[in-house]
Amino acid sequence: MSRTVFLNGDYLPEEDAKVSIFDRGFLMADGVYEVTSVLDGKLLEFDGHVKRLERSLGELDMGKPKDFDNLLEIHRELVSRNNVDQGGVYLQVTRGVADRDFVFPKDAEPTLTLFTQSRPLLDTPASQTGIKVVFSDDIRWGRRDIKTVQLLYPSMCKMMAKAAGADDVWLVEEGLITEGSSNNAYIVKDNQIITRDLSNDILHGITRASVLIYAREAQMEVVERAFSPAEAQAADEAFITSASTFVLPVVSIDGAQIGEGTPGPVSRRLREIYIDESRKRAI
């Protein structure tokens, strides 16, 4: 049985959903996206994802799709129709269909696409054992704060990590770590949680924002600053955050074991808090 997807106002079987070859998302990667996690059949952090989507559209001078004000209803309908208990809803907006030209079209109607993916989010093997990361140069464009569909280099990074026997990459620019290939990066040293401060250099993670709030409420010390690869390898703990992984411990960084080589107490506690608080706030 195929999934039901949403395309430009219609709920369709996935095999019937078609997008023009002239869509600028296909031709130019001229689009943005969000992924909202689903837990117990409910949406996590929905408002934050919609606000970031709106910001991304504004930063690219891209119009809102016709159904922008109905996004909550569409998300819930897709979760229901596809019986999603754990997983996510992927949303993409492109500038729309126009003959190929570098100049933005004046009257193109944005293309809105949504689909669901069912997958376990809670008791995953990685959450029990932690993950391994390796370093790679950060050669992405300078506006990483905009969540665009330009994901070729992150995909290449995932493949580089896999080839190196690791799970992911931490990106390095001018001697400092920016973030993971699809997540925000953190270290813990002397009971301080350290993560890069917000700028155009990193994605303004929705999960990141909540985790830092919960950490401070739990009387944990948070320092927002850049840190070096050497600092990361000498950390007591390390972890990543993202919508689909929540808080995920990192136990090895470019060959260096972190702590005891197992998930540490800070990352384990933050994961517990985040899941508990997210469940309370899910809609």
N, C-alpha and C positions, 0 to 999 in steps of 0.2 A: 504494500500500500504506500503510495507516494505521499510526500509532505504537501500540505497546503502552504503556498507562499502568497505574498502580497506584492502586486506590481501596478503602480499608477492607478489606484482606486479599485482594483479587482482582487478577489481571493481566487487563486487558481491552483490546480495540480502543478507540481514543480515542472513536469515535462511539457506543460502548455505555456509556461512563462517565457516570453521572448523579448529581447531587447535589440534595437536596431544596431547594425554594424557602424552606424554613424553617431552612436551615442559617444559623447566626449569622455565618459568614463573608460570606454573601451579604447578610444583613439589616443587620448591625452592623459589618462589617469586623473582626469579633471573631476574629482569627486571626494567626498568625505564619508566617514562611517562611524558607527558606534556599535558596541556589543553590550547588551544588558543581560546580566546573569539571571537565571531562574532557579529558585530553590523552593522546594515544596510547592511547586506550581505557581509561585509568586515572583514578582519582579523586584530585583535589588537595585537600589540607588538610581531609580528611574529618573527622578527630577534632575539629578546631577548630569546624567548622560544627555538629556534633552537640552540643558543649558549649555553644555559644552558643544553639542551639535550646532546650536544656534550661533555660538561664538565662531565656530569653524566656518560656517556659511558666511558670516559677516566678514571674516578676515579674507575670504576669497571672493568677496563681492558676488556671491552666488545666491540666487533667490530661494525662498522657502518653497517646498513642494505644496501642492494644493491641500494635502491631507495632514499638514504639519500639526494643526490643532487637534487632530484625532489620533495622534500617535499612541497614546495610552490605550485607547480602545482597540487599536489595531494590534498592539503587542499582546494584550490580554486575549483577543480573539484567536491569534495564531497559537498561543500557548495552549488554549483550550482545544482548538481543532486538532492539534498535533499531540495532545496528551503529554506535554512536557512536564516532568516532575523536577529534574535537574538538567541544566544545560544553559542555553542562551538564545537570545534573539539578536540576529545580525540585521542592522539597518544601514542602508547606503543611499546617499543622495548624489547624483551627478548633475552637471550643468544642463544636460539634456542632449537632444538630437539636433545636429546641424552639419552642413557640409564641412569637410575638414579644413580648418584654418586655425592658425595660432591665435588670432584675435578672438576674444570672447564674442559669441553671437548675442545680438541685442534682444531677441524675442524667443529664445529657446525655452521650453517648459521643462523644469527639473524632473529628472527620473527618480522615482522613489521605489526602492525595493526592500522587502523584509523577508527573512526566512528564519526558521528555528533550527537548532542543533541540540539533540539530546545527548548528554554525556555526564558521567559522574563528576561531582565537584567536591564532595566531602572526603570520603575515605579513599583517596587515591594513593597509589604506591609512592608517588613523589612526596606527598604530604607526610608520609611515615618515615621515609629515608632521607629526604632532602635531595637537592639536585646539585649537579656539577656545572660550573660555568668556566669558559675560557675567554681570553681577551681578544678583541679585534678592533681595528681602527674605525672610528666613526666618520664615515665619508658621506653621510646623508646631507640633504639640503638643510639650510639654516633655520627653517620654520618647523621644528619638530613639535611645537606646541599646537599645531593644527593637525587634527587627526585625519590625514588624507589617505586615499587608497594607494598611494605610492609605496608599495610594500615589497618591492623586488629585493632591495638590500637586506631588510630583515629576514626575508626568506632565504637569501644566500647565507646569512649569518647562522640561521638554524641548521642549514646543511653543513656549514663549516664546523659547528659544534658537534654535530652527529659524527662527522668524519674523524673528529679528535676524541671520540669516546665520551663526550660531554652532552649536556642537555640544552644548554643555551649559551649565549654570548653576552658579556658585558662590554660595552663600547667605550673606547678611550679616545679623547680628543685633547690635544695640547697637554698631555701628561696627566689628565684627570678623567675619571669615569663620568660619563654622562648618565647612561641608563642601560637596561637590558634591551634585547632586540624587540621585545613587545611588552615591556614591564618597567617599573621603577626599581632602582637598586638601593640597598641599605646595608650598612655594617653596624655592629654593636661593639663598642670598645669602652672598657671601664664604666659600664652601665649607661653609656650614652648611645642613643640611637641616632645615627648620622646618615643623612640623605641629602642629595644635591638640592639646592634652593631652586625655586621656580624661575624660569626665564624662557626665552625662545629655544633654548638648547635641549629641553626635555618636554615630554608630554606631561600636561597637568593632570595627572591621574586622578580619577574619581575615587578609586579605592585608596590611593595614597592619601588624599585629603581626609577621608574618614579614619584611616588607621592612625594618622598623626593626632587627630582629635582624641581618639580612644586611648592612645598611649599617654597623652598628657593628662587625661582624666584619671588614668590609673597611676598617676604620679611617676611616670617614666620621664626621663630627661631626653628631650629631642633637640638636635642641633641640625639646622639646615645649612649645609655648606658642601662644596665639592670635596672629594677625597681621591687620593691617588691609588694606583694599582698596588703599590707597596703597602699602603695603609690597609687596603682591603685584605691582602693576604696575611696581614698580621692581626686581623680582627679576632675578637672573641666569638662573634657570631656574624652571620650575614643572612639576608633574605631578600625576596622580591615581593612586589605586590602587583596585582592586575585584577581586572574584573572576573576573569575565568579561573584564576588560581588563588584568589584571596591573599593570604599571607603564606608564602612558601619558603621554607628554609633552604639556604645554600650551604653545602658542607665541604665544597672544594672550589677553589678559585685558581684557575690556570695552573693546576697541579699541586697547589698548596692546600693541605688539609686545614679546615677552619675548626677551631676548638677541638672537640673530641671526635670530629668527623661524623657527628650525629646532630639532629635538630636541637638547638639550644633552648633554654628556658624562656628567653624573651620572645623569640619568634613563635614558639609553641603557645605561649600565653596570648600573644597578640592575635594569633589565628583563632583561638578559642573566643576571645572577646569580639573579634570582627564577625564571626559567624553568628554568635549569639545576638549581637546588636543588629545585624543585618536582618535576621529573622524577625526581630521585633518590629522593624521598620518596613518590611516588605509589603508590597501592595498588589 
